């Protein structure tokens, strides 16, 4: 019974992963791509070059930093939206659907729309009464944070709303009988029971932001400004503009490790929380 799933996992995940690891150890570029099997084996030279001679370290710090900011910012917005739409009211279904629009829109549409907003003569400068560039220079980092936050907070809202639906109504009734106010019920009853769904939402949000390529690519183009040269865009530039395929695959492997760390921490925490890690 496990054979079909095992074969699929081998073909779709393990074989491409092993191939990527092997390519990252080759001197593979535009001149040797046609005979890539015979490309020179250079060991970890691509990884050393990525750290020493490229913007990899800067891109990792930038990706982690902006992803953490966006993830933290999504938390209060998503929770507030979930709590506000928990009780029944007229038009609740429509409101819930509208709140999900930023998340379901294609990243290409989101990036194109916000690119127009952040033009020098666009809506952003008109509303704020400022002038200057949002798509280049120091402001570009905050432009990326704002756009990713706008597009990403509904994920927290969606999982928090699903968690609220699973709460037992008798818990709310007991809290009301005990005289708990709105804030006390939120702090001591609702939020503790949302720890699992919200934690999952934060992990998924962080991983999505770290791996986000389409939105920065459409919003800023390539080559991206130095302040928003995130890891996926840097990997793309090295591969499809500089044609340094071995180097770009090494960067992709580093990106995979970067994604695997928070996921492993989350899975470990879930395992301990459910008691599976205890003997």
C-alpha angles and dihedrals in degrees: 000000000000094000099086093048091044093052091047091050090049094051099039102037116011100042095048090045093052090046091051092050090051094048090051087063095054133086091238121165140137091294098052102033094098090055096032094147088064096044116129115273107231102169115214095348091112091056092048091049091048091055099039107032106026137058092257097120091047091048092050092050091046094048094047093043098050092039091054091048092050093046093051090046092051092057102072093036094051094044092048092050092048094049092044092054097040098094120066118260136153111286095013092136092054092047092050091050093049091051090058095054096094091053098047096045113102113258089236091060093046093049094046093049095048091045088062091046092053096049114122089255093034134116096272095063092040094053095042093042091232137120133214141074124314096173096055134036129019094328091062091075091057091044088057091048092050095049095044090047091051091050098040110043095080089069090065089044092051096051093041090051090050089051092050091053090058095054115110112249090218089067090060091046092051091050091050092050090052089056097250113167126220095271095043092050091048094048101040104028113024105033097048090054092049094056094103099047093041093049090051090048092052093049093048091045092051093047091047092051094047090051096041110128109149098058097050090040093054096037098051106012124215135329085037122213112271091248092061102032094131122185099259092051092046090051090050093050093050091049106038102025105030093029092220094144098169091049093047092050089051088054089049090053089052088050090052091053090048090055095043095057099066091038091054091048091051094047090048091051092049091049092052092043092056092046095244091123093055123087 
